[in-house]
Amino acid sequence: MADVIAKNAHLASTVLKTLTDNERSDALVKVERALKLNKDRILEANLVDMETAKKNNLSDSLIKRLDLSKNDKFDSMCQGVLDVAQLEDPLNKITLATKIDDGLNLYRLTCPVGVLLIIFESRPEVIANITALAIKSGNAAILKGGKESFNTFKALSDVINETLTKETKVPENSIQLISTRSDVSDLLSQDKYIDLVIPRGSNALVRNIKDNTKIPVLGHADGICSIYVDEFAQLDKATKILIDSKTNYPAGCNAVEKCLIDETLVKSNLDDKVVPLLKSLIEAGITLHIDPELLKLLPQEISANEKTVAATEDDFSREFLSFDLAVKAVKNVQEAILHINEHSSKHTDCIITENKENADRFLQGIDSSGVYWNCSTRFADGFRYGFGAEVGISTNKIHSRGPVGLEGLVCYYYQMRGDGHIAGDYAGAGGVRVFKHEKIDPNSVVLN
Amino acid sequence: MADVIAKNAHLASTVLKTLTDNERSDALVKVERALKLNKDRILEANLVDMETAKKNNLSDSLIKRLDLSKNDKFDSMCQGVLDVAQLEDPLNKITLATKIDDGLNLYRLTCPVGVLLIIFESRPEVIANITALAIKSGNAAILKGGKESFNTFKALSDVINETLTKETKVPENSIQLISTRSDVSDLLSQDKYIDLVIPRGSNALVRNIKDNTKIPVLGHADGICSIYVDEFAQLDKATKILIDSKTNYPAGCNAVEKCLIDETLVKSNLDDKVVPLLKSLIEAGITLHIDPELLKLLPQEISANEKTVAATEDDFSREFLSFDLAVKAVKNVQEAILHINEHSSKHTDCIITENKENADRFLQGIDSSGVYWNCSTRFADGFRYGFGAEVGISTNKIHSRGPVGLEGLVCYYYQMRGDGHIAGDYAGAGGVRVFKHEKIDPNSVVLN
């Protein structure tokens, strides 16, 4: 079964990638119209999921997340599809062009990755967003959503597939919905046909998938973000940024989990900077897990505060996802870099300083997908970056890093166009001709 | 042991990535000088390897490959290091710049991948080439070469490391040589510190590594390249290109293994095109493995030729690495695309045709890293592409594809520079400010 699903997706992908941007975008416009026309049918299915959820005593917050009828959720789901349709085409961009010899030219063009296996949580509107991103980027997708929204996913997927098949050039099987966990584990062995797995869910899910497939996985298990308060930090900026990074949405992967403070500040500005900073954090409702070395140096109003606990070593590699923050003093920017590179999850880290030299060292030395200077880690997000939409945030070191939009779902291939050219005519392979290797401005190339 | 090697490489990489292009290139210039100065010492070690090889009755061709004293091998090894030093800096290129809001800017910059584990065969000169590519691209590297050249590798590595440590800003442990297979298997579990594995060797080696690590692997197990002779192919071009692609270097991964011929040619141009083409291939010394369906239609001079055998189904998924070629008729360009996408290794495939429409379908439909029109598959090579040097050829679908030079060894990260900006001030996160998302021309940005 899994092999048929995967092979069908692969076959669909080889047609999908040959469609023009107009054909792909037009398909999304039609999907959006169909979703609106079938609103009643979809909301009926959603009601079934809601009732099952209530019967199973799921939490109120989860039930709220399942509800597609609340406020403008349905309409903004539809608008999201249109928004993606209107983004710039990520495909067939020429990113390199070289005249290899007279009549022999090399071009590098962007192309889809191929087949994506996307596993996501229970928010039903996500399926429309992912479908839009996949089709716009020319990738076939196999989708598995949280079981709590199964009926809604099924209704949405039916409408999407009926529309694609009847009204558009997008081939059948471009978007396939699967329903069971065992389907997922079978698909994870289909590395011949599936090119990229994108899990969007709990850390446990992501880890489990990474451990059980040879297919590249795009995503992040942890979001352990740090903020380093440098010797030359301005107190007001540090306070404001730390509070926002921690409290704006503590469950987000871009929330800060660790605060490193320069030792010089502790020695020379304890009362006028360090203590006021920590006090403000406590007042903002944050529980501070303070390294014992630093804790010793702090006055009672901090050290004996009910919001203060002594940090364990583990606290510095931990994603709290709550109003908790690990705090530690470090010798200087170099030690901050080493500490972060060793303990962070390569998501997003920030320096707060007015000193350009220290900022530059930090920006260059940190090994994460996002390195910030004087702004909140909460900006690490595809919408905030201006990507229009994101399929997730990657902490990988290859291919895509950080918030992944359309550009993160494409790769490239090389086209070579000749007129009977053979390698044996050239020096190094038996001949005497020499390669010209003249760079061509990719923007000047028209492949017609 | 493996964890120490890997962690030291990681620590070195975080310093190496902060060096300027001048510092990295200058280090290579000094390495080149040191190699020349220590030529005698290196060739002495090489002699030990050569004598051991003779004592162990290794094949003449292998012994020839080990020999670093032959012709200008040593000098061109040195020249290769200088050539890489002079290539354009692949790092810190700004590839995206966006004004997120007043005083808040987002930049995407190229950066090294981090730590590379490179496993290669016995040609001793390769270590200089790989060292040059790693340092120029700001990556730390752990190297394991074939055991037959161990003494030469050791001498080269000692000279390289003495020079780097004493005379350059490249930190210690940037280039580490390891010597045993068990070291390799231990290192394959160090996914916390090693970012990319690049195996350059036999298919068995590559497969074995892919099966035994969670670290991304850049490389290719097979090079199964195909050439499709379209209905509108010119006979002379098809003949010339097929013979070059097969015979120029049959052991190369870019040699052709499969020839698909359009059925219309078989039906309408059997005597004036198909038979002469196959005859020329036979005359060039190629053994044809012809699909039984096609074989039935061919005259005795081909079908009963001693260089002709009936193909098995397996022959169409096989890398012969010899003067053998699988041949089959397909209905049209669409069937050729399907056959290649199903059976090729996504390396390099070619269409021979004078028909632009068919060429376009092929160029767009084939799912390989190289898709060619009217030229030999043997051009799939970093030097021939004009990359200066290559670390290998990738058949992956993500990150790097095809011949991988410096650009394939970098990724990117996002810098965000603000002045106390917090997410909570913006719509969607509790505030009212709206993002500007104004595109900035990356070429106009000076980050000073």
Interface residues (C-beta under 8 A of the other chain):
Chain A: H10 L11 S13 T14 V15 K17 T18 T98 I100 L104 L106 V113 G114 D195 L196 K210 D211 K214 P216 Q234 D236 K237 K240 I241 I243 D244 S245 N248 Y249 I337 L338 N341 R361 L363 Q364 G365 D367 S368 S369 G370 V371 Y372 W373 N374 C375 S376 R378 F379 A380 F383 R384 Y385 G386 N396 K397 I398 H399 R401 G402 C411 Y412 Y413 Y414 Q415 M416 R417 G418 D419 G420 H421 I422 A423 G424 Y426 G428 A429 G430 F435 H437
Chain B: H10 L11 S13 T14 V15 K17 T18 T98 I100 L104 L106 V113 G114 D195 L196 K210 D211 K214 P216 Q234 D236 K237 K240 I241 I243 D244 S245 N248 Y249 I337 L338 N341 R361 L363 Q364 G365 D367 S368 S369 G370 V371 Y372 W373 N374 C375 S376 R378 F379 A380 F383 R384 Y385 G386 N396 K397 I398 H399 R401 G402 C411 Y412 Y413 Y414 Q415 M416 R417 G418 D419 G420 H421 I422 A423 G424 Y426 G428 A429 G430 F435 H437
